[in-house]
Amino acid sequence: MQLYYVPGACSLAPHIAIREAGLDVKLNKVAFGAERRTEDGRDFYSVNPQGAVPTLELDSGDVLTENAVLLQYIAAQAPNAGLAPSDGMARWRLLEALNFIATELHKSFSPLFRNPAPEVREAQIKLIQGRFKLLEGKLGDKAYLMGDSFTVADAYAFVMFFWSRNFQIDLSATPKLTAYFQRVMARPAVQQTLKEEGLPTS
Ligand SMILES: N[C@@H](CCC(=O)N[C@@H](CS)C(=O)NCC(=O)O)C(=O)O
């Protein structure tokens, strides 16, 4: 399979999941500029008409989009890696977490990427901090969002932490969450992924 990504974008989540799962992947870095080009010089819109990463091209030629779906697909390719509980209430909790991160957290960051006016930025950051408080409530005293084991929900949540540092969002009101993000960052597969994308590893 081939993962189309932009360093440090939300495509970091499936990249981490692939490394955690130990799956083979071809990485294809997309350049976002006036045009969107794949690393091998193709028009990215011809791969994904939305022009968004992450995009996963399967060996069959099928193209999958939507982060929460890619993450479940990747987890399903390596069931022994335990990246997604497949039955019982745990399965629904994972889907709940993925949807929460996609719709309540990820999309709350979007305005910050568009250089908003200071008052818009401030309001958006307050909103994100409130969402982080809710995420911390879901985490509770567990090591990872789903319990003792790392899942694809943790890979996705970690991207939000990464962005919060880039946007200098104060996380001091959510200390358990901050410690959890550091725990995720220390994982060998996460370190490997950060290095592969040329991103800071600490
Ligand atoms: N609905 C998509 C959205 C993905 C998304 O927002 N990707 C961003 C990078 S983090 C992107 O490629 N934005 C460029 C664009 O949408 O034009 C998903 O959940 O995967």
PDBQT file of the ligand as one rigid body, heavy atoms in Angstrom, charges set to zero:
ROOT
HETATM    1  N1  LIG A 301     -12.059  14.509   6.238  1.00  0.00    +0.000 N 
HETATM    2  C1  LIG A 301     -10.642  14.286   6.073  1.00  0.00    +0.000 C 
HETATM    3  C2  LIG A 301      -9.935  15.581   6.331  1.00  0.00    +0.000 C 
HETATM    4  C3  LIG A 301      -8.446  15.438   6.307  1.00  0.00    +0.000 C 
HETATM    5  C4  LIG A 301      -7.775  16.777   6.440  1.00  0.00    +0.000 C 
HETATM    6  O1  LIG A 301      -8.312  17.751   6.976  1.00  0.00    +0.000 OA
HETATM    7  N2  LIG A 301      -6.533  16.830   5.939  1.00  0.00    +0.000 N 
HETATM    8  C5  LIG A 301      -5.782  18.045   5.905  1.00  0.00    +0.000 C 
HETATM    9  C6  LIG A 301      -4.392  17.859   6.482  1.00  0.00    +0.000 C 
HETATM   10  S1  LIG A 301      -4.424  17.580   8.229  1.00  0.00    +0.000 SA
HETATM   11  C7  LIG A 301      -5.625  18.451   4.467  1.00  0.00    +0.000 C 
HETATM   12  O2  LIG A 301      -5.138  17.691   3.647  1.00  0.00    +0.000 OA
HETATM   13  N3  LIG A 301      -6.089  19.660   4.147  1.00  0.00    +0.000 N 
HETATM   14  C8  LIG A 301      -6.000  20.185   2.850  1.00  0.00    +0.000 C 
HETATM   15  C9  LIG A 301      -7.335  20.414   2.239  1.00  0.00    +0.000 C 
HETATM   16  O3  LIG A 301      -8.338  19.847   2.757  1.00  0.00    +0.000 OA
HETATM   17  O4  LIG A 301      -7.405  21.128   1.249  1.00  0.00    +0.000 OA
HETATM   18  C10 LIG A 301     -10.180  13.195   7.043  1.00  0.00    +0.000 C 
HETATM   19  O5  LIG A 301     -10.769  13.070   8.125  1.00  0.00    +0.000 OA
HETATM   20  O6  LIG A 301      -9.234  12.477   6.713  1.00  0.00    +0.000 OA
ENDROOT
TORSDOF 0
